[in-house]
Amino acid sequence: MAAHDWDKFKKFFENRNVAKCAPHLIRYIKPDSKIIDVGCGVGTITLDFARRVPQGSVIGIDHSEQSIATARAQVEREGVSNVEFVVGDVEDLQYPDDTFDIAHAHQVMIHLVHPVQSLRHVHRIIKPGGVVGIRDLAHLHHVGATALMNENLEKFWQDSRARGARGEGAGKVNHIWMHEAGFEWGQIEAGCAGFDNEREELPAMSEGAIGFAKARNENNEYMERLRKDVDDWVASPQSRSMVLDGRVVGKK
């Protein structure tokens, strides 16, 4: 994410924290835990992990140089000293075996062409007795969305599937991916988690929808119609964004 885009998405990402996005890992966090946040994005969840491990350390890794730059800027603003953000490949983690106590990935597997390969790397770098927590989208519904908005979202999922990623359905099968990556069935805890995105987050979600269309190089007429639809949707008091995720904790 470019720094100049931060204001558009600020409220959306500020609402992403451990309590909301990774409550399944809270019981495993100790003051001296060593944590890796895989696919950390702009790092708001990562920073919250760091605040919870004052004697520990946290690494956030993401392929996006812009997102990492945004995360590093926030570290400087807050003066957090026990967190490091690095640019890297989540499907080829370059860390020694048995390095971390906890690994976390929030809405990451939905984007990967080789999620099992990535989870094998995560399994390798977690210490014996450590845990991995992942959470991925199983279903998303925008109440009051227009036909064009729904079409735009479906095109995004189609593009995702075309390049080999699972997309929206990742949260339905991520427990199977964990097992295929080396976690024993008896050490896998799977569940679901749902929430409404708050109304103050809807503008960021609409900007994301516009971004999907821009990435496909849709024509100006399409973009103008979509912009009107999403702006009207954000303004309507009936609008609502509902999310169902599949969450999994694997113990090594």
C-alpha positions as CSV (number, residue, x, y, z in Angstrom):
1,M,0.0,0.0,0.0
2,A,1.4,3.4,-1.0
3,A,1.8,5.8,1.9
4,H,-0.6,8.3,0.3
5,D,-3.4,5.7,0.3
6,W,-3.2,5.2,4.1
7,D,-5.9,7.7,5.0
8,K,-8.4,5.9,2.8
9,F,-7.8,2.6,4.6
10,K,-6.7,3.9,8.0
11,K,-9.9,3.0,9.9
12,F,-10.1,-0.4,8.3
13,F,-6.6,-1.5,9.3
14,E,-6.7,0.2,12.7
15,N,-9.6,-2.1,13.5
16,R,-7.4,-5.1,12.7
17,N,-5.8,-6.3,15.9
18,V,-5.1,-9.5,17.9
19,A,-8.4,-9.4,19.9
20,K,-10.5,-9.1,16.7
21,C,-8.4,-11.1,14.2
22,A,-6.4,-13.6,16.2
23,P,-8.3,-14.4,19.5
24,H,-7.5,-18.1,18.9
25,L,-3.8,-17.4,19.6
26,I,-4.1,-15.2,22.8
27,R,-3.9,-18.1,25.2
28,Y,-0.6,-19.1,23.7
29,I,1.1,-15.8,23.9
30,K,3.7,-15.3,26.7
31,P,5.6,-12.2,27.5
32,D,8.8,-13.6,26.0
33,S,7.2,-15.3,22.9
34,K,9.0,-15.1,19.6
35,I,6.3,-14.6,16.9
36,I,6.3,-14.4,13.1
37,D,3.4,-12.7,11.3
38,V,3.3,-14.2,7.8
39,G,1.8,-11.9,5.1
40,C,1.6,-9.1,7.7
41,G,0.5,-6.3,5.2
42,V,0.7,-2.9,6.9
43,G,1.4,-4.5,10.2
44,T,-1.4,-3.4,12.6
45,I,-1.9,-7.0,13.9
46,T,1.9,-7.5,14.0
47,L,2.3,-4.4,16.2
48,D,-0.4,-5.6,18.5
49,F,1.5,-8.9,18.9
50,A,4.6,-6.9,19.8
51,R,2.8,-4.9,22.5
52,R,1.8,-8.3,24.0
53,V,5.3,-9.7,24.2
54,P,7.4,-7.0,26.0
55,Q,10.3,-9.5,26.6
56,G,9.8,-11.2,23.3
57,S,10.2,-10.3,19.6
58,V,8.0,-10.2,16.5
59,I,8.8,-10.4,12.8
60,G,6.3,-9.3,10.1
61,I,7.0,-10.5,6.6
62,D,5.2,-9.5,3.4
63,H,6.0,-9.5,-0.3
64,S,4.8,-5.9,-0.7
65,E,7.5,-3.3,-0.3
66,Q,4.9,-0.5,0.0
67,S,3.1,-2.3,2.8
68,I,6.3,-3.0,4.6
69,A,7.3,0.7,4.3
70,T,4.0,1.7,5.8
71,A,4.5,-0.7,8.7
72,R,8.0,0.6,9.3
73,A,6.8,4.1,9.4
74,Q,4.2,3.2,12.0
75,V,6.9,1.5,14.1
76,E,8.9,4.8,14.1
77,R,5.8,6.8,15.1
78,E,5.0,4.4,18.0
79,G,8.6,3.7,19.0
80,V,8.1,0.0,19.3
81,S,11.5,-1.7,19.6
82,N,10.7,-5.4,19.6
83,V,9.3,-5.7,16.1
84,E,11.0,-6.0,12.7
85,F,9.3,-5.8,9.3
86,V,11.0,-7.4,6.3
87,V,10.1,-8.0,2.6
88,G,10.0,-11.6,1.8
89,D,8.3,-14.6,0.1
90,V,5.7,-16.3,2.4
91,E,6.0,-19.4,0.2
92,D,9.7,-19.6,0.8
93,L,10.5,-18.5,4.4
94,Q,14.2,-18.2,4.9
95,Y,14.5,-18.9,8.6
96,P,16.2,-21.8,10.5
97,D,14.2,-24.7,11.8
98,D,12.6,-24.4,15.2
99,T,13.0,-20.6,15.4
100,F,9.6,-19.2,16.5
101,D,7.1,-20.0,19.3
102,I,4.0,-18.8,17.3
103,A,3.3,-18.1,13.7
104,H,0.2,-16.2,12.5
105,A,-1.3,-15.6,9.1
106,H,-4.5,-13.6,8.6
107,Q,-6.3,-13.7,5.3
108,V,-3.1,-14.9,3.6
109,M,-3.8,-18.4,2.3
110,I,-6.6,-17.0,0.1
111,H,-4.0,-15.3,-2.1
112,L,-1.4,-18.1,-2.4
113,V,-1.1,-20.5,-5.3
114,H,0.8,-22.9,-3.1
115,P,-0.7,-22.6,0.4
116,V,0.5,-26.0,1.6
117,Q,4.0,-25.3,0.6
118,S,3.9,-22.1,2.6
119,L,2.5,-23.9,5.6
120,R,5.2,-26.5,5.4
121,H,7.8,-23.7,5.7
122,V,5.8,-22.4,8.7
123,H,5.7,-25.8,10.3
124,R,9.5,-26.1,9.8
125,I,10.4,-22.8,11.5
126,I,8.1,-23.3,14.5
127,K,9.6,-24.8,17.6
128,P,8.4,-28.2,18.9
129,G,5.4,-27.4,21.1
130,G,4.8,-24.1,19.2
131,V,1.6,-23.2,17.4
132,V,0.5,-21.8,14.0
133,G,-2.8,-19.9,13.7
134,I,-4.4,-19.1,10.4
135,R,-7.7,-17.4,9.5
136,D,-9.1,-17.3,6.0
137,L,-12.2,-16.1,4.3
138,A,-15.0,-18.7,3.8
139,H,-17.8,-16.4,2.7
140,L,-18.3,-12.6,2.2
141,H,-21.6,-10.9,1.7
142,H,-22.3,-7.2,1.1
143,V,-25.9,-6.5,2.1
144,G,-27.4,-4.1,-0.4
145,A,-24.7,-4.5,-3.0
146,T,-25.8,-3.8,-6.6
147,A,-25.5,-6.3,-9.4
148,L,-22.4,-4.5,-10.7
149,M,-20.7,-4.6,-7.3
150,N,-21.4,-8.4,-7.1
151,E,-20.2,-8.9,-10.6
152,N,-17.0,-7.0,-9.8
153,L,-16.3,-9.1,-6.8
154,E,-17.0,-12.3,-8.7
155,K,-14.5,-11.2,-11.3
156,F,-11.9,-10.8,-8.6
157,W,-12.5,-14.4,-7.4
158,Q,-12.4,-15.6,-11.0
159,D,-9.0,-14.0,-11.5
160,S,-7.9,-15.5,-8.2
161,R,-8.9,-19.0,-9.3
162,A,-7.4,-18.5,-12.8
163,R,-4.0,-18.0,-11.3
164,G,-4.4,-21.0,-9.0
165,A,-5.4,-19.5,-5.7
166,R,-8.5,-20.7,-3.8
167,G,-9.8,-17.2,-2.9
168,E,-13.1,-17.0,-1.0
169,G,-13.2,-20.7,-0.3
170,A,-9.9,-21.0,1.5
171,G,-11.5,-20.8,4.9
172,K,-13.5,-23.9,4.2
173,V,-10.4,-26.1,3.5
174,N,-7.5,-24.5,5.4
175,H,-7.6,-27.1,8.1
176,I,-7.0,-29.7,5.4
177,W,-4.0,-27.7,4.2
178,M,-2.6,-27.6,7.7
179,H,-2.7,-31.4,7.9
180,E,-1.1,-31.7,4.5
181,A,1.6,-29.4,5.6
182,G,2.6,-31.7,8.5
183,F,0.3,-31.1,11.4
184,E,-1.3,-34.2,12.9
185,W,-5.1,-34.3,12.9
186,G,-5.0,-34.6,16.7
187,Q,-3.1,-31.4,17.0
188,I,-5.4,-29.3,14.7
189,E,-8.2,-27.2,16.2
190,A,-10.6,-25.9,13.6
191,G,-13.5,-23.5,14.0
192,C,-15.2,-20.5,12.5
193,A,-15.4,-16.8,13.2
194,G,-17.7,-14.2,11.9
195,F,-18.1,-10.5,12.2
196,D,-19.7,-7.4,10.6
197,N,-17.3,-4.8,9.3
198,E,-18.1,-1.6,11.0
199,R,-19.8,1.2,9.0
200,E,-16.7,3.4,9.3
201,E,-14.8,0.7,7.5
202,L,-17.1,0.6,4.4
203,P,-15.3,3.4,2.6
204,A,-12.1,1.4,2.6
205,M,-13.9,-1.6,1.4
206,S,-15.4,0.4,-1.5
207,E,-11.9,1.6,-2.4
208,G,-10.8,-2.0,-2.5
209,A,-13.6,-2.8,-4.9
210,I,-12.5,0.0,-7.2
211,G,-9.0,-1.3,-7.0
212,F,-10.1,-4.7,-8.2
213,A,-11.6,-3.1,-11.3
214,K,-8.6,-0.9,-12.0
215,A,-6.3,-3.9,-11.8
216,R,-8.3,-5.6,-14.6
217,N,-8.1,-2.4,-16.7
218,E,-11.9,-2.0,-16.9
219,N,-13.0,0.8,-19.3
220,N,-14.0,4.2,-18.1
221,E,-17.8,3.6,-18.4
222,Y,-17.5,0.5,-16.2
223,M,-15.4,2.4,-13.7
224,E,-17.8,5.4,-13.5
225,R,-20.8,3.1,-13.0
226,L,-19.0,1.1,-10.3
227,R,-17.8,4.2,-8.5
228,K,-21.4,5.5,-8.3
229,D,-22.7,2.2,-7.1
230,V,-20.1,1.8,-4.3
231,D,-20.4,5.5,-3.2
232,D,-24.2,5.1,-3.0
233,W,-23.7,1.8,-1.1
234,V,-21.4,3.4,1.4
235,A,-23.9,6.2,2.0
236,S,-26.9,4.0,2.5
237,P,-27.8,3.2,6.2
238,Q,-29.0,-0.3,5.0
239,S,-25.5,-1.3,3.8
240,R,-23.7,-4.0,5.7
241,S,-20.6,-6.2,5.1
242,M,-20.7,-9.6,6.7
243,V,-17.7,-12.0,6.9
244,L,-17.4,-15.7,7.8
245,D,-13.9,-17.0,8.3
246,G,-12.4,-20.4,8.9
247,R,-9.8,-20.3,11.7
248,V,-7.3,-23.1,12.5
249,V,-4.7,-23.6,15.2
250,G,-2.0,-26.3,14.6
251,K,0.3,-27.5,17.3
252,K,3.7,-28.9,16.4
